[in-house]
Amino acid sequence: MSKITHPHDRFLKILLSDPERAAYLLRERLPVEISELLSDEFPELVEGSFVDQELQEYLTDRLFRVRTVHGQEAFLYTLIDHKSYPDRFVAWQLLRYMVRALEQWERENPKWKRLPAIVPFVVYHGADKWRIPNHFLALVDAPTGWRSYLLDFKFSLFDLGHVEDHQLSKQPYLRAWLLAAKYATRDGKQLEIKDFLVEVLTGVPADDFMVIMRYVVETYRHYDEMDVREIIRRVRPEEEEKMMSQFAQSVIENTNPKWAQMVRQESEQRGEQKGMAEMLTRLLQRRFGTVPDWASEKIAKAELPYLEEWSLRIFDAQSLDDVFLDKV
């Protein structure tokens, strides 16, 4: 599977790679008995993924290390389901992935005496309503009298589709990200929320706006060139031509035929390669700070497939060297 063709994974990893956005989401959507015992520290992202490779088209995960108000180390495991329908086996997947996370922790702490708590949290933005029980034992076929002897756990669920748009988050910047994710799987509603999308995008940081609009271009099948230009013009008119140039390759890959001719013209006139290089440089600056000369030179000389692949590696890489390993 090429991750470049599955923008949900990239978008959601960027969303949850920012400690402040992650903190707001977790505090707002976890059960109060959990969130009220979290310390004031931002959650620390643990690098890597525990999702099976064949499911990465449909599932995105982020593991966060946190502290409780009592000083205990704990983990919050967030699994984002971006299928169009709920997965009845999600509790089984959660169990496997949480065990993998604890096994990783055990390797790092071989002299442990007690395991850290790990709390599962599912975010779902598919089109169908979530109707799956949110506890593991619902998957187990066993006599009722055995239940107290069997493994069970509950997971917290955030179903974006059944939260009012204005209530997705109290934090304006996070609300913009969640709104974009919510309607990416709701083709028939995308044109209806265009004005509200403009409203929530107004005031978001420039880098956030670019990433969100790229995701809109890649996933909003009912938006054509004029819709995207209108949104950019209403929010950041000075960025219109530059952003349309950056989105050119993404639009070519979009199956919406309305875009094809326009995108080829934009790509020929301005060059997607330059736009992608600029975006990659900004993302590297946000992730690692100053970009050294050797990395800038590598970016300047790279072809588009390398630039896209490097942009995906940023959020799991622990260093600049990890980003630029030549695996394309």
Residue, then its C-alpha position, 0 to 999 in steps of 0.5 A: m500500500s502506498k500511503i501517498t494514496h491514503p490521505h486520511d492516515r497522513f492528515l490524522k497523524i499530523l493532527l495528533s503529532d502536535p502536543e497541544r492539539a492532542a492534549y485538547l482532544l484527549r482532555e475533551r473527549l476522554p471520560v471525566e474520571i480519566s481526564e480529571l486525573l491527568s497532570d497538566e503536562f502535555p502528552e508525550l508522543v511515543e514514536g511508531s505505530f502498532v497497526d498491522q501494515e495491511l490495515q494502515e489504509y483504514l486505521t491510524d494510531r498514536l500512543f501518548r505517554v502521560r502522568t497522573v496527578h499522583g505522579q504515575e506513568a500511564f499511556l493513552y492509546t488512540l486508534i482512529d478508524h477512517k473506514s466508512y462503516p464501524d469495525r465490529f472487531v475494533a476491540w480485538q485490534l485494540l487488544r493486540y495493539m495495546v499488548r504490542a505497546l506494553e511489550q515495547w515498554e517492557r523491553e525498555n523497562p526490563k526490571w519492571k514490577r508493575l505495568p503502566a495503565i494503558v487507556p484505549f480511545v477510538v476516534y471514528h469519522g466514518a459515514d455510518k453511525w457507530r453501533i458496536p459495543n465498546h467493550f472487549l467481552a462483547l466479542v467473546d462467546a462464553p457462558t454468562g457465569w464465566r464473565s467475571y473470569l474473562l479478560d475485558f476492557k472498555f474503550s472510549l469512543f468519539d464518533l465525529g459524525h454524531v457531534e454537532d459541528h460547533q461542539l467538535s471542540k472548544q479549541p478553535y484550531l482543533r475544531a477546524w481539523l476535526l470538521a475537515a475530518k468529519y466531512a471527508t467521509r460525507d460527500g453529500k454534505q460537503l457543499e453544505i458546510k463550506d461557509f462554516l468551513v471558511e469560518v473555522l479556518t479563518g484565523v488558524p495558523a498558516d501551516d495548519f491552513m495549508v495542511i487542512m486545505r490539502y486534505v480537503v482537496e484530496t478527499y472532498r469529492h464534491y469540491d471542484e476548482m472554484d470551491v477550493r479557490e473560493i475557500i482560499r480566497r476568503v481565508r487567505p487570498e494572498e496564498e491562492e495561486k501558491m496553494m493551488s500550485q502546491f495542490a496540483q499533484s494531489v488534484i491529479e490523483n483525485t478521482n473527481p474529473k472536474w479537476a483534471q484539466m485545471v490541475r495539469q495546467e497548474s502543474e505545468q505552469r508552477g510546478e508541484q515539486k517546488g510547492m512540495a519542497e516548501m511544505l516539507t521544509r516548513l514541516l521539518q522546521r516545526r518538527f525538528g527546528t532549524v533545517p541544516d544546509w545538507a537537508s535543504e540541499k537534499i530537498a532542493k534536488a529531490e524529485l516529487p516521489y521522494l518529497e512526498e515520502w519524506s513528508l510522511r516520515i516526519f511524524d514517526a521519525q526520531s531524527l532528520d536522518d530517519v526522515f531522509l533514509d533512501k527507501v523510496 
